[in-house]
Amino acid sequence: MTALTGPAALRLEAALLFDEVRSLATNEERQRLAREIHDGVAQELVMVGYGIDNALATLPEDAKETSEELRSLRAEVTRVITELRLSLFELRSEVDRHGGLAAAIAEYARQVGASAGLRVHYTLDESTARLPAATEAELLRIAQEAITNARKHAGASNLWVSCAVDPPYAQIEVSDDGQGIADQRPDGRYGLAIMAERAERIRGRLEIRPRNPSGTTVAVVLGTSPRRDSVRDSVTAPEGE
């Protein structure tokens, strides 16, 4: 087991540094980083999981203590693999010039919600006009960070994601019914700082407020709300309903 886990542990430590890199990397760099992680540490972790499964299968029946330790290790490896897969999905996500910002945000929320057992509710209201590509990319990353924070730290059951775009105006909101941000972990606060920096970069404003009766709402607003007379494609659909 030491021979199996040693090399992967070293690579995993390096790979997890992408959590910081993702806030700075260009799309090309993000794609390259995603490929390297997928072809390297992610595959090696899968092999570690198989090795643990094989070890469990060959243990004698009376080795209960060792069996429990291996099962605990297997569960942890499975958790890390799930985290890596979600992070790889985030790194690879981008705004399709034909699909739009709302579709990219909705797809990410759907993927994260399905993996985390969150019920996701969408409200999407996007005009036919488009924001600059760089602005859309920053708004997508802010939404991803807010959704990731809710998944990791909120202990929520429901997630509400809204996206209203009518250039030059845009407003993205992510709300959860979790425990709020009073006891936010340091990595959660780091995520909030990343979002604030991204919002400032596109001259938007980040708003973080409690949600009644429980949870947190994170919103990023760009520009001022225009008159609601442009052509839109609107969807309001809680997932699963």
C-alpha positions, 0 to 999 in steps of 0.5 A: 500500500505504501508503494502504491500511495507514495508517488500519488501522494506527492503528485496530489499535493502538487496538483491541489495547487491548481485551486490557487492557479485557477483564479489566475490562469487563462483559458488555454492554461486551464485546459492544459492544467486539466489535461495534466491532472486528468492524465496524471494524478487523477488516473493514479488515484483511481489505480490506488483505489483499485489497489485498496479494493484488491487488498480488501478482497485478499484479507483474511476474515479475522483481519477486521481492524485492518479491513476497517482501516482500508475501508476508511482509506478507500472512502477518502480516496473516493472523496478526493477523486470526486473533488478532482473530477468536479475541479476538472469540470470547472477548469474545462468549463467555458462560455460557449459563444452559441450557448451563452453565459446562462447556459454555462452557469446552469450546466455547472450548477446542474453537475455540482448539484447532482454530485453533491445531492443538492436540489438546484433551482434556476432562473435564467433571463438572458438577452440576445445581446452578448457581453464581452467574452472576457467579462462573461468568463469572469462572471462564470468563474464568480458563479462557479466559486459561489456554487463551490463554496455553497457545496463545500461549506454551507451544508445546504439542501437547496441551491438557487441560481439566477442569471439576468443578462441585458448588456451592459447590465448583468446580475448573477445570484447564488443562494443556499439554505445552509448554515450561513457564513458566520463560521466560514472556513479559511478556504471559504474566505479565500474563495470570497476574496477571489470573487471580489477580485474578479468582480473588481476586474470587470468593474462589477460589485460583489454582494454577500448577504444572509438569506432568510430564513437561513443560508447565504446569497452571493451576487455579482452585479454589473452596470445598472438595470436597464428597461426591460424591453429587449428580446429575451430567452427566459427559463424558470425551472427548478431541476426535477420539477 
